[in-house]
Amino acid sequence: MNKNFGCQSMVDPIKRILIKHPKDAYQNQSKVDQESPQLNYFDVPDFEKAISDYDKFVEFLESCDIEIHFLPEENTTSLDSVYTHDPCVVSNGGVILCTMGKAVRVPESKA
């Protein structure tokens, strides 16, 4: 079977990855300030630092010759949409939509 999509293993080398950049998940510092307490964050993330740090992470992935795909900005999702492995699991058999624990994260599966 051709393994084109999904996570068939949590330990095999990554060849292709689907991620969401904080600039698209967080969108702006105002949204971060407003949503982080609702999501029980210990502290309020710094929007600009998150972008800078994530850009370095993306550069590292590119240096490993990993094919990167980005999820787009979506106004119906929360800051937590940066955690792309949570709302669904993609496998050779299809996509499994997960039940999100935080009510504010429920729209992520639809997005």
C-alpha positions as CSV (number, residue, x, y, z in Angstrom):
1,M,0.0,0.0,0.0
2,N,1.3,3.4,-0.9
3,K,1.8,5.5,2.3
4,N,1.2,9.0,0.9
5,F,-0.7,10.5,3.8
6,G,-0.8,10.5,7.5
7,C,1.2,9.3,10.4
8,Q,1.8,5.6,10.1
9,S,4.5,5.7,12.8
10,M,5.6,8.0,15.6
11,V,9.2,7.0,15.2
12,D,10.0,6.7,11.5
13,P,11.8,9.6,9.8
14,I,9.5,12.5,8.8
15,K,9.2,13.0,5.0
16,R,6.2,15.2,4.8
17,I,4.6,17.3,7.5
18,L,1.4,19.4,8.0
19,I,1.9,22.3,10.4
20,K,0.2,25.5,11.3
21,H,2.3,28.5,11.8
22,P,1.6,30.7,14.8
23,K,1.1,33.7,12.5
24,D,-1.9,31.8,11.2
25,A,-3.1,30.2,14.5
26,Y,-2.5,33.2,16.7
27,Q,-3.1,35.9,14.1
28,N,-2.2,38.9,16.3
29,Q,-1.2,39.8,19.9
30,S,-4.8,40.9,20.7
31,K,-6.2,37.5,20.0
32,V,-3.4,35.9,22.0
33,D,-4.1,38.2,24.9
34,Q,-7.8,37.5,24.8
35,E,-7.8,33.7,24.3
36,S,-4.8,32.5,26.3
37,P,-6.6,32.7,29.7
38,Q,-9.6,30.8,28.3
39,L,-7.2,28.0,27.2
40,N,-5.6,27.9,30.6
41,Y,-2.2,29.0,29.4
42,F,0.2,29.6,32.2
43,D,1.4,32.8,30.6
44,V,0.4,34.9,27.6
45,P,2.5,34.0,24.5
46,D,4.5,36.7,22.8
47,F,3.1,36.8,19.2
48,E,6.3,38.2,17.6
49,K,8.6,35.8,19.5
50,A,6.4,32.8,18.6
51,I,6.7,33.8,14.9
52,S,10.4,34.2,15.1
53,D,10.9,30.9,17.0
54,Y,8.6,29.0,14.6
55,D,10.4,30.4,11.6
56,K,13.6,28.8,13.0
57,F,11.8,25.5,13.4
58,V,10.6,25.7,9.8
59,E,14.1,26.4,8.6
60,F,15.3,23.3,10.5
61,L,12.6,21.1,8.9
62,E,13.6,22.5,5.5
63,S,17.3,21.7,6.2
64,C,16.2,18.1,6.8
65,D,14.6,18.0,3.3
66,I,11.1,17.6,4.8
67,E,8.2,18.5,2.5
68,I,6.2,21.1,4.5
69,H,2.5,21.9,4.1
70,F,0.9,24.7,6.1
71,L,-2.7,24.9,7.3
72,P,-4.2,28.3,6.5
73,E,-5.5,31.0,8.9
74,E,-9.0,30.2,10.1
75,N,-11.1,32.6,12.1
76,T,-13.2,29.8,13.7
77,T,-10.2,28.2,15.5
78,S,-8.4,29.1,18.7
79,L,-4.7,29.6,19.5
80,D,-4.5,25.9,20.2
81,S,-5.0,25.1,16.5
82,V,-1.2,25.4,16.2
83,Y,-1.2,21.8,17.7
84,T,-2.2,20.1,14.4
85,H,-1.9,16.5,15.7
86,D,-4.7,17.0,18.2
87,P,-8.0,17.6,16.1
88,C,-7.5,14.6,13.7
89,V,-5.3,11.6,12.9
90,V,-4.6,11.0,9.3
91,S,-3.9,7.4,8.3
92,N,-3.9,5.3,5.2
93,G,-7.4,4.3,6.1
94,G,-8.7,7.8,6.2
95,V,-9.0,10.7,8.6
96,I,-10.2,10.1,12.2
97,L,-11.7,13.2,13.7
98,C,-10.9,13.5,17.4
99,T,-13.1,14.9,20.2
100,M,-11.5,18.0,21.5
101,G,-11.3,18.4,25.3
102,K,-11.7,22.2,25.4
103,A,-15.0,23.5,24.1
104,V,-13.2,26.4,22.3
105,R,-11.3,23.8,20.2
106,V,-14.3,21.9,18.9
107,P,-14.4,23.9,15.6
108,E,-10.8,22.7,14.7
109,S,-12.0,19.3,13.4
110,K,-14.4,21.1,11.0
111,A,-11.7,23.5,9.8
